[in-house]
Amino acid sequence: MSIQNLRAIAAIYKFELHRFRRTLLTGLLVPVITTSLYFVVFGGAIGSRMNEIDGIPYAAFIVPGLIMMSMFTESIFNASFGIYMPKFTGTIYELLSAPVSAAETIIAYVGAAATKSLIVGAIIFLTAHLFVDIQVMHPLAMVAFMVLIAVSFCLFGFILGIWAQSFEQLQVIPLLLIMPMTFLGGAFYSVHMLAEPWRTITLFNPIVYLISGFRWTFFGKGDVGIEFSLIFVAGMLALCLGIIGWMFRSGYRLKK
Amino acid sequence: MASIINIRGLTKRYASGFEALKGVDLSIEEGEIFALLGPNGAGKTTMISIICGIARPTGGEVQVAGHDIARDYRGARSAIGLVPQELSTDQFERVIDTVTFSRGLFGKPRNDAYVEKILRDLSLWDKRHSKILELSGGMKRRVMIAKALSHEPRVLFLDEPTAGVDVELRRDMWKLIGELRQTGVTIILTTHYIEEAEEMADRVGVINRGELMLVEEKTALMKKLGKKTLTIVLIDPIATLPPELADWDLSLHAEGQEIEYIFDAQAERTGVSSLLRRLGDLGLGYKDLNTRQSSLEDIFVSLVHQEKAA
C-alpha cells in the first residue's frame, strides 16, 4: 500500500466534506437536539432522582457515553455512506480507474468521515456544557481517544459500505447491532450496577471497553482498566485494517 | 505509428464459469480511432473494464503507454480517460466542481485554464455552475467526457458514446470525437451502431462471444469483405425469374419490376456484363441500373452469423 497521489486524497477528502456542508444544518442540528433531549430526559427528569455513580453526578456520568454513542453512529454512517453512494450511483468507476492506491482511498474516505464524526463529537461535548458542569481530567487523552474511536468506527463503516448491496443492508448493522450494544455497553449506567450473571455477560460486549476508556479520560475511572480499553481499540483498528486490506486485494464487491 | 495499447492473451472467466474473454490479442496505435464492434454480451465492456482497472483479468497481459496495468497501474491509468456507457454522475455536484475533482483524482495539479478550455470545447462553459441533475441527457454525457479529459489522457475510451441519444446529438458527438482526434488523443469506442464506426473509425475490430474475430482497416475491410448489389429495373415486370438466369445469384423485387444481383466486387469476373448480355438475349429490356456497396453493418451481421453457424 503506497501513498503517492496526495492530490487524489485531497480531492476525495474535499468532495466528502463538501457533501457534509450540503447537509450542514441537519448534520449539526440533529446531534445538538438529540443530546439536549437526552439531558432533559436522563439528566434532568430522571437524573435528578438518581444517586451519584462512583462519586460522579449522573448528568455528568452520561456525557462520555452520549458522545461515544453519537460518534459510533456518525462514524459508521458517514464512512459507509461515503463509499456506498459511488457504488450505488455507479460513479465508483472513476475511483477504480484512477491512479489511486487502496491506502490513499482509505485515508481520504475514512479521514473525511472521521473529521465529520469528530466535529459532531465536539458539538455534543459543547452542548453538554450547557446542561452540566463537567471537568475533563485527561483532556489530551480525551482528544486522542475520540480520534482513535472515530477512525476505528469509520473503518468499520467503510467495510460495511463495501459489503452492503442495498440501503437496508447499510443500516442493518448500525441499527440492529451497534445501537443495542451501545445502550447495553454502559452508556447510561455503570457495569458495576448490574447483578451477576449480567455483569459478566456485559463484559463480552466490546462497546463496554470503549465507553469505559473514554469515561476514564473524563473522570480518571471507568468500569474496566484503561489498558483493556486501549487493547480493544487497537484490536478493532487492526481487525478493520486487515479486512479492508483483504477487500482491496481481492476486489471484494468493488471489482468484477 | 507506435502502439499505445498492447493486449496479449487476455482472458476473463467469471465465478459462474462464463468466459467473457477467450484470449484476446490486440494492438491499438497511437492517434487512431479504433471501433470495437460486437453484439450485446460480446465482451466489449469487459475488455475496456479490465484495461481501465475496473475489472480483474483472469489471464493475459495489458500494457498502456508502456505501463503494465497490474504492475504499474498508476502509469497505465494516468494515460487513460474513460467514459462509461451508463450516465453515472454525482447529481448534486456542479459541473465545474466535478471536472476539477476528476483532475485531482488523477493526481494533476489544479489548472483552471485547462478546465475552462475543456468546458468551452464541450459547450459546457455556460453551464459550469449548474448542478448536474439540472442538465439534459446529452449535456450529462458531455460532462462525463469532460471528466474523462480533465487529466489530459493519451487514450480515451468511449463505451457506447451515443447509446440512447437522439440523432442530432449523435451527429454532435461524432463531430466532437473527430475534434478530439485532432488533438492527438487515441480514441477507442465500442458501439453496436455500425454507422458510428463507419463514420469515424480508422480501424475496426469485431468481437463476439469473447473472441476477437477480426481487426482491419475500415476501408480495407469494406473493400475485402464488401459485396455489391446491382439492381436492374425492368421495363416490363416479370412473374418469375427465367431458368436461363439460374447461373447468377438473383432475386426478384418490387412486384417483378426489379432484379437484384449480389456479387463480389473484388472478384476477377463479377458476372455483371454476362448477366446483362443474357437479359438481352432473353428479350428482357431494362430502363435503369444502380449498384450499392454493402455497409459495415452488412459485413458485421454476416461475420456474426458465420460464427454462429460454425
Interface residues (C-beta under 8 A of the other chain):
Chain A: Q4 N5 R7 A8 A10 A11 I12 K14 F15 H18 R19 R22 T89 G90 T91 Y93 E94 L95 L96 S97 A98 P99 V100 S101 G251 K255 K256
Chain B: Y14 T46 S49 C52 G53 I54 A55 R56 Y73 R74 G75 R77 S78 I80 L82 P84 E86 S88 T89 D90 Q91 F92 D97 F101 S102 R103 G104 L105 F106 G107 K108 P109 K147
